[in-house]
Amino acid sequence: MVLDGVADQPGGGMEVVRERELFVQLYLVQHGAAKSEAEDPQRRLTAEGTKTVKRMAAYLSALKLHLDGIEHSDKERARETAEIMATHLHPAEGTRQVAGMAPNDDVGLMRERLQKESRSLMIVGHLPYLSRLLSVLLGAQEDRTLVTFQMGGVVHVEREDNGEWRMRWILVPELLPERTSQHRNAA
């Protein structure tokens, strides 16, 4: 059941209130921009990549997302992205590396696991893995691109009680305000 309403906020503002059943929430995040292999064999995040992920994490924090955990691949750029997200979003179970999430790995095992998952998760990974995972969750062919992921961007899907996944929203870095309210208040 979904109930929408409006609640008064201190200071006279209004906030949309939404009460939802406890569906499984899944946030798919492409890692931030990384250095080339020639620059850094481990392909860590660039300064701009780090900045973009921090902006996204701050914005998501203001949304007060509930996350049980953040999972990432074994690549350094995914780990760094996951750690930045965790610093802002404070997942109850922290972050953990998960095998089988390399760019060209099979998404079948992850799909099966997510169908049984009861926790709300963020998965930080790579293309084409994330694109293929999203496609199979939404019932499309694995090789069909449904969303153009962007580095540091987030795709939010939700699994309903009947086991079907639904797209909730997509947020790409260029849609973020240049300065979050957190930074405006500090200025």
URUR-V327599 format. One record per residue. N is the residue number from 1. RES is the residue in one small letter. SS is DSSP state (a for helix, b for strand, c for the rest). OMEGA is omega in whole degrees, -180 to 180 (* if undefined). NEAR is the number of other C-alpha atoms within 10 Angstrom. Layout:
n=N res=RES ss=SS omega=OMEGA near=NEAR
n=N res=RES ss=SS omega=OMEGA near=NEAR
This chain:
n=1 res=m ss=c omega=178 near=6
n=2 res=v ss=c omega=177 near=7
n=3 res=l ss=b omega=176 near=9
n=4 res=d ss=b omega=178 near=9
n=5 res=g ss=b omega=179 near=9
n=6 res=v ss=b omega=-180 near=10
n=7 res=a ss=b omega=175 near=10
n=8 res=d ss=b omega=178 near=11
n=9 res=q ss=c omega=175 near=9
n=10 res=p ss=c omega=-180 near=7
n=11 res=g ss=c omega=174 near=6
n=12 res=g ss=c omega=-180 near=6
n=13 res=g ss=c omega=178 near=8
n=14 res=m ss=b omega=178 near=11
n=15 res=e ss=b omega=175 near=10
n=16 res=v ss=b omega=-180 near=9
n=17 res=v ss=b omega=-179 near=12
n=18 res=r ss=b omega=176 near=11
n=19 res=e ss=b omega=-176 near=10
n=20 res=r ss=c omega=170 near=10
n=21 res=e ss=c omega=-176 near=11
n=22 res=l ss=c omega=174 near=14
n=23 res=f ss=c omega=176 near=16
n=24 res=v ss=b omega=179 near=20
n=25 res=q ss=b omega=180 near=23
n=26 res=l ss=b omega=179 near=24
n=27 res=y ss=b omega=179 near=22
n=28 res=l ss=b omega=-174 near=25
n=29 res=v ss=b omega=171 near=28
n=30 res=q ss=b omega=180 near=27
n=31 res=h ss=c omega=177 near=30
n=32 res=g ss=c omega=180 near=29
n=33 res=a ss=c omega=-176 near=22
n=34 res=a ss=b omega=177 near=21
n=35 res=k ss=c omega=176 near=17
n=36 res=s ss=c omega=178 near=13
n=37 res=e ss=c omega=178 near=10
n=38 res=a ss=c omega=179 near=8
n=39 res=e ss=c omega=-173 near=10
n=40 res=d ss=c omega=-178 near=12
n=41 res=p ss=c omega=178 near=9
n=42 res=q ss=c omega=178 near=14
n=43 res=r ss=c omega=176 near=17
n=44 res=r ss=c omega=179 near=23
n=45 res=l ss=b omega=172 near=23
n=46 res=t ss=c omega=176 near=16
n=47 res=a ss=a omega=179 near=12
n=48 res=e ss=a omega=177 near=12
n=49 res=g ss=a omega=178 near=20
n=50 res=t ss=a omega=-180 near=21
n=51 res=k ss=a omega=-180 near=16
n=52 res=t ss=a omega=-180 near=22
n=53 res=v ss=a omega=178 near=26
n=54 res=k ss=a omega=178 near=19
n=55 res=r ss=a omega=180 near=22
n=56 res=m ss=a omega=-179 near=25
n=57 res=a ss=a omega=178 near=23
n=58 res=a ss=a omega=179 near=21
n=59 res=y ss=a omega=179 near=20
n=60 res=l ss=a omega=178 near=16
n=61 res=s ss=a omega=179 near=17
n=62 res=a ss=a omega=177 near=13
n=63 res=l ss=c omega=179 near=10
n=64 res=k ss=c omega=177 near=10
n=65 res=l ss=c omega=173 near=14
n=66 res=h ss=c omega=177 near=15
n=67 res=l ss=c omega=173 near=20
n=68 res=d ss=c omega=-179 near=18
n=69 res=g ss=b omega=175 near=20
n=70 res=i ss=b omega=179 near=28
n=71 res=e ss=b omega=-179 near=23
n=72 res=h ss=b omega=178 near=28
n=73 res=s ss=c omega=180 near=22
n=74 res=d ss=c omega=179 near=16
n=75 res=k ss=c omega=-177 near=18
n=76 res=e ss=a omega=-179 near=16
n=77 res=r ss=a omega=177 near=27
n=78 res=a ss=a omega=178 near=26
n=79 res=r ss=a omega=179 near=23
n=80 res=e ss=a omega=179 near=19
n=81 res=t ss=a omega=180 near=27
n=82 res=a ss=a omega=-179 near=30
n=83 res=e ss=a omega=177 near=20
n=84 res=i ss=a omega=179 near=19
n=85 res=m ss=a omega=-178 near=26
n=86 res=a ss=a omega=179 near=21
n=87 res=t ss=a omega=-178 near=14
n=88 res=h ss=a omega=-171 near=18
n=89 res=l ss=a omega=175 near=24
n=90 res=h ss=c omega=179 near=18
n=91 res=p ss=c omega=-176 near=19
n=92 res=a ss=c omega=-176 near=12
n=93 res=e ss=c omega=179 near=13
n=94 res=g ss=c omega=-179 near=17
n=95 res=t ss=b omega=174 near=21
n=96 res=r ss=b omega=177 near=16
n=97 res=q ss=b omega=-180 near=17
n=98 res=v ss=c omega=178 near=14
n=99 res=a ss=c omega=175 near=12
n=100 res=g ss=c omega=-179 near=16
n=101 res=m ss=c omega=177 near=25
n=102 res=a ss=c omega=-174 near=19
n=103 res=p ss=c omega=-176 near=17
n=104 res=n ss=c omega=179 near=13
n=105 res=d ss=c omega=178 near=14
n=106 res=d ss=c omega=-179 near=15
n=107 res=v ss=c omega=-177 near=22
n=108 res=g ss=a omega=-180 near=14
n=109 res=l ss=a omega=179 near=12
n=110 res=m ss=a omega=178 near=16
n=111 res=r ss=a omega=179 near=15
n=112 res=e ss=a omega=180 near=11
n=113 res=r ss=a omega=-178 near=10
n=114 res=l ss=a omega=178 near=18
n=115 res=q ss=a omega=-179 near=14
n=116 res=k ss=a omega=-174 near=10
n=117 res=e ss=c omega=177 near=14
n=118 res=s ss=c omega=-179 near=14
n=119 res=r ss=c omega=173 near=16
n=120 res=s ss=c omega=-172 near=21
n=121 res=l ss=b omega=167 near=22
n=122 res=m ss=b omega=177 near=25
n=123 res=i ss=b omega=-180 near=25
n=124 res=v ss=b omega=-177 near=28
n=125 res=g ss=b omega=-166 near=28
n=126 res=h ss=c omega=170 near=24
n=127 res=l ss=c omega=5 near=18
n=128 res=p ss=c omega=-176 near=16
n=129 res=y ss=a omega=-177 near=20
n=130 res=l ss=a omega=180 near=23
n=131 res=s ss=a omega=180 near=23
n=132 res=r ss=a omega=178 near=24
n=133 res=l ss=a omega=179 near=23
n=134 res=l ss=a omega=-180 near=25
n=135 res=s ss=a omega=-178 near=19
n=136 res=v ss=a omega=177 near=17
n=137 res=l ss=a omega=-177 near=25
n=138 res=l ss=c omega=174 near=17
n=139 res=g ss=c omega=179 near=11
n=140 res=a ss=c omega=174 near=14
n=141 res=q ss=c omega=-177 near=14
n=142 res=e ss=c omega=-177 near=19
n=143 res=d ss=c omega=179 near=12
n=144 res=r ss=c omega=180 near=12
n=145 res=t ss=c omega=180 near=14
n=146 res=l ss=c omega=-177 near=14
n=147 res=v ss=c omega=173 near=13
n=148 res=t ss=c omega=179 near=11
n=149 res=f ss=c omega=174 near=21
n=150 res=q ss=c omega=179 near=18
n=151 res=m ss=c omega=-178 near=19
n=152 res=g ss=c omega=-180 near=26
n=153 res=g ss=c omega=-175 near=23
n=154 res=v ss=b omega=172 near=25
n=155 res=v ss=b omega=-178 near=22
n=156 res=h ss=b omega=174 near=17
n=157 res=v ss=b omega=-175 near=21
n=158 res=e ss=b omega=176 near=21
n=159 res=r ss=b omega=-179 near=22
n=160 res=e ss=c omega=-178 near=14
n=161 res=d ss=c omega=-179 near=11
n=162 res=n ss=c omega=178 near=6
n=163 res=g ss=c omega=180 near=14
n=164 res=e ss=c omega=178 near=12
n=165 res=w ss=b omega=178 near=21
n=166 res=r ss=b omega=175 near=15
n=167 res=m ss=b omega=177 near=14
n=168 res=r ss=b omega=179 near=12
n=169 res=w ss=b omega=177 near=11
n=170 res=i ss=b omega=178 near=15
n=171 res=l ss=b omega=179 near=17
n=172 res=v ss=c omega=-174 near=17
n=173 res=p ss=a omega=-177 near=17
n=174 res=e ss=a omega=177 near=12
n=175 res=l ss=a omega=-179 near=9
n=176 res=l ss=c omega=173 near=13
n=177 res=p ss=c omega=-179 near=11
n=178 res=e ss=c omega=179 near=10
n=179 res=r ss=c omega=177 near=12
n=180 res=t ss=c omega=180 near=14
n=181 res=s ss=a omega=178 near=13
n=182 res=q ss=a omega=179 near=11
n=183 res=h ss=a omega=179 near=10
n=184 res=r ss=a omega=-180 near=8
n=185 res=n ss=a omega=-180 near=8
n=186 res=a ss=a omega=-176 near=6
n=187 res=a ss=c omega=* near=6
